[in-house]
Amino acid sequence: MVPTSAQQARDQAVRIRAQSNRLRQRLARVAEQVAEVEEQCAAIHDAMAAHVGPVVDAGERAARARRFAAVERATARAYRRGVAPPDVAWATLRQG
């Protein structure tokens, strides 16, 4: 039996949804990895603050890294659920 154009369209839609899901899962893994790096950065900045003191704004940098890590984790959760990341994620990324 020759597939109809309707069947071909359904098959293509299934393939596109599967590809989209794979890409979202990859994005979620990347976001988790970025969050881990940010947590490591925060730990380094905390150690610097403990040794150098408030002269270097290490405490603020550590707090910023932790906020960024939290946003990345929220982004990863959103991608895994198949929804867009929260608006705060985009705002945080624009702020740097």
C-alpha positions in Angstrom: 0.0 0.0 0.0 1.4 3.4 -1.0 1.4 5.9 1.9 -1.0 8.8 1.5 0.1 12.4 1.9 -1.8 12.5 5.1 0.1 9.5 6.4 3.4 11.0 5.3 2.5 14.2 7.1 1.7 12.3 10.3 5.0 10.3 10.0 6.9 13.5 9.5 5.2 15.1 12.5 6.2 12.1 14.6 9.8 12.4 13.5 9.9 16.1 14.2 8.4 15.6 17.7 11.0 12.9 18.4 13.8 15.2 17.2 12.5 18.1 19.2 12.4 15.9 22.3 16.0 14.8 21.8 17.1 18.4 21.4 15.3 19.5 24.5 16.9 16.7 26.5 20.4 17.7 25.2 19.7 21.3 26.1 18.6 20.2 29.6 21.9 18.2 30.0 23.9 21.3 28.9 22.0 23.5 31.3 22.8 21.1 34.2 26.4 21.1 33.2 26.5 24.9 33.2 24.9 24.9 36.6 27.6 22.5 38.0 30.3 24.8 36.6 28.7 27.8 38.2 28.5 26.0 41.6 32.2 25.2 41.3 32.9 28.8 40.5 30.9 29.8 43.6 32.9 27.5 45.8 36.1 29.0 44.4 34.9 32.5 45.0 33.8 31.6 48.6 37.4 30.2 49.2 38.9 33.4 47.8 36.6 35.5 50.1 37.7 33.5 53.1 41.4 34.0 52.3 41.5 37.5 50.8 38.6 39.1 52.5 36.1 41.7 51.2 38.7 43.6 49.2 37.9 41.4 46.2 34.2 41.1 45.6 34.4 37.3 45.8 31.3 37.0 48.0 29.2 38.8 45.4 30.6 36.8 42.6 29.8 33.6 44.5 26.3 34.7 45.1 25.9 35.6 41.4 27.2 32.2 40.3 24.7 30.5 42.6 21.8 32.5 41.2 22.9 31.7 37.7 23.2 28.0 38.6 19.7 28.0 40.1 18.4 29.6 36.8 20.2 27.0 34.7 18.6 24.2 36.8 15.2 25.7 36.3 15.9 25.9 32.6 16.9 22.3 32.6 13.6 21.3 34.3 11.6 23.3 31.8 13.3 21.7 28.9 12.7 18.2 30.4 9.0 19.0 30.7 8.9 20.3 27.1 8.1 23.9 28.0 10.0 27.1 27.5 12.4 28.2 30.2 11.0 30.7 32.7 11.2 34.4 31.9 13.7 34.9 34.7 16.1 32.6 32.8 16.2 35.0 29.9 16.4 38.1 32.1 19.3 36.5 34.0 21.2 35.6 30.8 20.8 39.1 29.5 22.1 40.6 32.7 25.2 38.4 32.6 
